[in-house]
Amino acid sequence: MRFVLALLVLLLSSNSLASTTQPLLNWATNTAPPFHIVGGAFDQQGICDALVHSIQRHLPQVRHQVFLMPQTRIHQALNNKEPLCFPCMIHRNTPTDTAVFSQPTHWYRPQGVITRKALANHFSEQFGSPLVLASLLENETFKLGLAAGRRYGELESILEPYRNNGLVRSGDDGPVALLKMIQSGRIDFTLDYDIILTYLKKTAPEQAKGLVHVPLAELTQPVAGAVGCSNSRWGQQQVELINTILPKVKADPEFRKSLELWFDSQVLLPDTEVKAEKKH
């Protein structure tokens, strides 16, 4: 119900945009820790929560509205060119049909396979070290789990033929729920950043025991994060505005604190910010 109410408010807001004297920026968030965290000891301390908060502080002349939505609904809204921005996207140098992107906001270490330690050793022996994802996916013995609505950047072309073979987890806390399913043996592996495992270690250490992050041969470069807005004139205007204050945002102590928290004080420095990812 809260999603329905949020969407109704969003539609009403967009209809009244022209008559509002103060510019309006609509933000979408979801329940995907540690990007966005809803409730618990780290409530609103996710990386992208902190990013939105910093942008809000540095754009006081803009009225900000934040909507909690499922990831699938966010993707649909951007596809429909609704007046919406999502702060937790993978950067692309050029717009897509779905979104236009800000300059990079921060960098992630490359995505990898998260699995049980015993399986990780087996994967390395059978599929190489670093792990060749394409070879792992070709083997139907091991069950893959993915979060509904999630996109995987440069891995998309490798994943596409196998998406229907894996389990797709919808609902709240999808990525973390997948880790718990790996530990219980319901699935064998998922694809994600190491910070997902860091979150589980900080919030449910017993459930994180025995899980490891395995680097992929297909991904060797850091992945740039960015704000993505609908690919419309409205979205382009928001991205242009956000870009003007990004240097201040990236230097914001509160934003840096969040990065330090989830990257275990191993935040990628400017000289490691090699390049933005080319595919989303």
C-alpha positions as MATLAB code, in Angstrom:
seq = 'MRFVLALLVLLLSSNSLASTTQPLLNWATNTAPPFHIVGGAFDQQGICDALVHSIQRHLPQVRHQVFLMPQTRIHQALNNKEPLCFPCMIHRNTPTDTAVFSQPTHWYRPQGVITRKALANHFSEQFGSPLVLASLLENETFKLGLAAGRRYGELESILEPYRNNGLVRSGDDGPVALLKMIQSGRIDFTLDYDIILTYLKKTAPEQAKGLVHVPLAELTQPVAGAVGCSNSRWGQQQVELINTILPKVKADPEFRKSLELWFDSQVLLPDTEVKAEKKH';
ca = [
       0.000    0.000    0.000;
       2.794    2.460    0.807;
       4.169    1.922   -2.702;
       0.766    2.789   -4.204;
       0.484    5.907   -2.068;
       4.011    6.934   -3.012;
       3.206    6.606   -6.695;
       0.021    8.649   -6.328;
       1.983   11.407   -4.625;
       4.615   11.235   -7.361;
       2.009   11.639  -10.090;
       0.346   14.538   -8.301;
       3.724   16.172   -7.749;
       4.704   15.884  -11.391;
       1.377   17.347  -12.492;
       1.837   20.374  -10.274;
       5.506   20.886  -11.134;
       4.872   23.738  -13.516;
       2.939   25.683  -10.902;
       5.509   25.180   -8.136;
       7.882   28.076   -7.585;
      10.547   25.884   -5.986;
      12.084   23.252   -8.309;
      11.227   19.672   -7.368;
      13.587   16.692   -7.486;
      12.008   13.250   -7.014;
      14.256   10.525   -5.617;
      13.619    6.778   -5.694;
      15.127    4.548   -3.010;
      14.687    0.861   -2.286;
      15.472   -1.703    0.381;
      18.855   -2.942   -0.794;
      21.490   -2.624    1.932;
      24.140   -1.343    2.150;
      23.114    0.940   -0.740;
      19.843    1.937    0.932;
      19.068    0.820    4.481;
      15.560    0.970    5.951;
      15.351    0.217    9.670;
      17.753   -1.479   12.041;
      20.985   -0.268   13.595;
      22.178    1.319   10.333;
      18.903    2.967    9.318;
      19.493    5.584    6.578;
      23.258    4.964    6.683;
      23.512    3.250    3.312;
      25.971    4.541    0.724;
      23.242    5.928   -1.496;
      21.241    7.224    1.470;
      24.283    9.304    2.391;
      24.695   10.372   -1.233;
      21.113   11.648   -1.436;
      21.420   13.406    1.926;
      24.571   15.188    0.765;
      22.999   16.272   -2.519;
      20.022   17.588   -0.564;
      22.313   19.623    1.692;
      24.170   21.081   -1.278;
      20.993   21.879   -3.238;
      18.896   23.696   -0.618;
      17.171   25.713   -3.340;
      15.507   22.524   -4.571;
      12.583   20.728   -2.930;
      13.455   17.037   -2.590;
      10.935   14.198   -2.354;
      12.068   10.648   -1.572;
       9.969    7.605   -2.489;
      10.550    4.034   -1.334;
       9.899    1.700   -4.284;
      10.674   -1.861   -5.363;
      13.639   -2.063   -7.738;
      11.424   -3.366  -10.546;
       9.131   -0.336  -10.189;
      12.089    2.059  -10.271;
      13.298    0.539  -13.521;
       9.778    0.753  -14.963;
       9.420    4.409  -13.935;
      12.698    5.332  -15.610;
      11.676    3.430  -18.737;
       8.423    5.411  -18.755;
      10.416    8.656  -18.459;
       8.656    9.617  -15.239;
      10.270   12.564  -13.389;
      12.486   10.449  -11.159;
      16.152   10.045  -10.221;
      17.800    6.975   -8.692;
      21.088    7.620   -6.858;
      22.500    4.098   -7.080;
      23.217    3.312  -10.714;
      26.287    2.186  -12.625;
      27.797    5.073  -14.568;
      27.734    5.149  -18.329;
      29.505    7.702  -20.481;
      26.446    8.086  -22.713;
      22.714    8.029  -21.894;
      20.619    4.911  -22.404;
      16.954    4.726  -23.363;
      16.276    4.371  -19.643;
      18.471    6.994  -18.018;
      20.930    9.834  -18.288;
      23.835    9.725  -15.835;
      25.677   12.156  -13.616;
      29.429   12.240  -13.410;
      30.807    9.394  -11.237;
      29.958    9.789   -7.556;
      32.177    7.025   -6.122;
      33.821    3.746   -7.126;
      33.140    0.122   -6.219;
      35.542   -2.753   -6.360;
      34.408   -5.042   -9.209;
      31.479   -7.382   -8.741;
      32.278  -11.021   -8.100;
      30.724  -14.325   -7.141;
      29.605  -14.747   -3.529;
      29.380  -18.375   -2.451;
      30.233  -20.841    0.299;
      33.960  -21.246    0.962;
      34.040  -24.935   -0.002;
      32.329  -24.153   -3.300;
      34.682  -21.230   -3.918;
      37.644  -23.592   -3.786;
      35.890  -25.967   -6.172;
      34.968  -23.115   -8.534;
      38.582  -21.936   -8.660;
      39.828  -25.422   -9.483;
      37.203  -26.045  -12.163;
      36.632  -22.578  -13.653;
      39.909  -20.763  -13.065;
      41.354  -18.161  -10.730;
      40.250  -15.466  -11.183;
      36.948  -17.189  -11.835;
      35.608  -17.272  -15.404;
      31.905  -16.528  -14.947;
      30.937  -17.685  -18.436;
      32.317  -21.163  -17.694;
      30.548  -21.336  -14.328;
      27.201  -20.369  -15.861;
      27.540  -23.030  -18.547;
      27.646  -25.659  -15.812;
      24.036  -26.327  -14.763;
      25.087  -28.165  -11.606;
      25.251  -24.972   -9.548;
      22.206  -22.813   -8.837;
      22.443  -19.051   -9.373;
      20.365  -16.498   -7.454;
      19.727  -12.924   -8.615;
      17.840   -9.957   -7.161;
      14.719   -8.924   -9.082;
      15.189   -5.804  -11.182;
      18.931   -5.715  -10.582;
      21.273   -4.857  -13.454;
      24.863   -6.095  -13.593;
      26.676   -3.735  -15.948;
      29.260   -5.424  -18.147;
      28.077   -8.838  -16.958;
      24.643   -8.413  -18.549;
      25.632   -9.886  -21.913;
      27.148  -12.933  -20.175;
      24.175  -13.363  -17.850;
      21.354  -12.924  -20.348;
      21.200  -16.517  -21.693;
      21.103  -17.904  -18.146;
      18.707  -15.554  -16.349;
      15.767  -17.938  -16.671;
      17.803  -20.787  -15.178;
      18.406  -19.095  -11.842;
      16.263  -18.116   -8.900;
      15.112  -14.488   -8.919;
      14.557  -13.064   -5.445;
      12.027  -10.232   -5.211;
      10.961   -8.286   -2.148;
      12.830   -6.347    0.505;
      16.567   -6.769    1.098;
      16.938   -8.938   -2.007;
      20.764   -9.094   -2.177;
      21.151   -9.869    1.534;
      18.349  -12.444    1.397;
      20.266  -14.189   -1.381;
      23.346  -14.481    0.837;
      21.268  -16.165    3.519;
      19.916  -18.571    0.897;
      23.475  -19.429   -0.133;
      24.451  -20.230    3.428;
      21.364  -22.412    3.884;
      22.127  -24.286    0.656;
      19.014  -23.228   -1.270;
      21.206  -21.653   -3.951;
      24.921  -21.914   -4.627;
      26.062  -18.449   -5.664;
      25.081  -14.918   -6.564;
      26.781  -11.952   -8.223;
      27.442   -8.835   -6.211;
      29.889   -6.397   -4.691;
      31.962   -7.364   -1.680;
      30.221   -4.666    0.367;
      27.048   -6.807    0.418;
      28.977   -9.409    2.364;
      30.458   -6.665    4.557;
      26.922   -5.567    5.458;
      25.910   -9.095    6.454;
      29.063   -9.464    8.565;
      28.213   -6.253   10.431;
      24.516   -7.020   10.955;
      24.297  -10.827   11.127;
      27.818  -12.238   11.562;
      26.621  -15.792   12.186;
      24.793  -15.817    8.849;
      27.885  -14.490    7.066;
      30.143  -17.278    8.320;
      31.574  -19.421    5.569;
      30.654  -17.005    2.760;
      33.367  -15.534    0.540;
      33.653  -13.107   -2.365;
      35.476  -14.500   -5.423;
      36.938  -12.134   -8.092;
      35.886  -12.588  -11.721;
      38.158  -12.779  -14.750;
      35.622  -10.740  -16.730;
      35.824   -7.722  -14.403;
      39.170   -6.194  -13.492;
      38.455   -2.450  -13.270;
      36.683   -0.465  -10.537;
      33.015    0.247  -11.256;
      31.808    3.854  -11.173;
      28.570    4.693   -9.401;
      26.363    7.572  -10.536;
      22.999    9.231  -10.142;
      20.663    8.216  -12.938;
      17.599   10.240  -13.952;
      14.941    9.464  -16.541;
      16.154   10.198  -20.061;
      13.927   13.213  -20.595;
      14.440   16.952  -20.645;
      13.547   16.989  -16.941;
      16.079   14.269  -16.179;
      18.814   15.976  -18.178;
      18.232   19.187  -16.228;
      18.535   17.359  -12.896;
      21.780   15.677  -13.923;
      23.251   18.985  -15.074;
      22.320   20.526  -11.725;
      23.682   17.602   -9.698;
      26.969   17.692  -11.600;
      27.563   21.276  -10.471;
      27.740   20.252   -6.812;
      29.319   16.787   -7.088;
      32.842   17.978   -6.119;
      31.379   19.199   -2.820;
      29.359   16.016   -2.383;
      32.384   13.766   -2.913;
      34.286   15.760   -0.282;
      31.347   15.765    2.164;
      32.518   14.212    5.477;
      29.176   12.464    6.019;
      29.290   10.852    2.588;
      32.924    9.856    3.077;
      32.010    8.377    6.455;
      29.449    6.105    4.810;
      31.965    4.951    2.205;
      34.500    4.222    4.958;
      31.889    2.225    6.877;
      30.939   -0.120    4.048;
      34.306   -0.365    2.327;
      35.992   -1.202    5.647;
      38.221    1.884    5.402;
      39.448    0.744    1.970;
      37.699    3.410   -0.096;
      39.081    3.699   -3.611;
      41.163    6.863   -3.940;
      41.172    9.189   -6.985;
      44.250    7.534   -8.519;
      42.425    4.179   -8.545;
      39.325    5.637  -10.155;
      40.477    4.252  -13.478;
      37.455    4.430  -15.737;
      33.701    4.294  -15.749;
      31.973    1.140  -16.852;
      30.857    1.234  -20.467;
      27.781   -0.958  -20.257;
      24.783   -0.985  -17.964;
];
